[in-house]
Amino acid sequence: MAAEFDIEGRWPELFAVLREADRIVVVDAFASSWHEGWIPNREDVENLTDLVRGAIDKAEYDRRAQEAAARPVAADIAR
């Protein structure tokens, strides 16, 4: 697990367009996943910020998440 959780510092452009309350929702959602071992990636953060700010609807968010989950991860490719 990364020593520091700073998704806002890593991708500030994704958070710049969010209202304060929405920013907190996104950070809190990913913080709990990070504590469970999830490593932040831009695609996941962008998808949730897009949903929260209304750029995409829940169906598109779910489609993107399913597409990402279906991709092999680096560890699987190395086998």
N, C-alpha and C positions, 0 to 999 in steps of 0.2 A: 504494500500500500504506500502511496506517496506520503511523504512526511507532512505535507501541508495541503490543505484544501482551499484553493483559490481560483475557482472557475471564473469569477468576475475579472480577476487580473489576467487570466489567460486569454479570455475572449471578451474584452470590454465592449466591443462593437455589438455583441448580442444583447448586452444588458443596457446599453445606452438608450434604447428605444422603449424600455419598460418603465411603467410607473413603479414607485417605491414598493407598494404592496405586492405587485406582481413579481418584482425582483426578489423579494423575500420568499415568496412561494416557490420560485424556481430554485433558489439557493437551498432552502430547507429540504426540498424534494431530493436534490442530489446529495446533500450532506448525509442524509440517512443511508443512502446507497453506498456512498464512499466509506462510511464507517463499517459497512458489511463487506468491503473489499473491491467495490466497483472502481475502476480507473476512469476518470473523466475523459470524454472524447468530444470533439467539436460537433460531430453529427448529432449525438444525443442531446447536447445542450441546445443546439440550434433548433432541433425539432420541438423541444419543450418550450423554448422562448417563442417560437412561431405560433404554437398553440395558445399560449397564455396571452399574447398580444393580439390574437384574432386573425393572423395571417393565413392560418389553415384551420380546418375544423377537426373534430375528434376522429372522424372517419379517415381523413388524410393522415393524421398523426398515427393512428393505428396501422394504416397501410405502410407508412415509412418504418415504423417499429418492427413490423413483421418482416419487411424486406431486409432490414439490417440484421435481424435475428437469424434469418435464413442463410446469410453469408458465412462462409467458414472463417474461423478466427485464425490468427497467425500460428498458434500452436497446432491446430488441426492441419494446416497446410504443410508444416514441417515434417509431419509423420509420413 
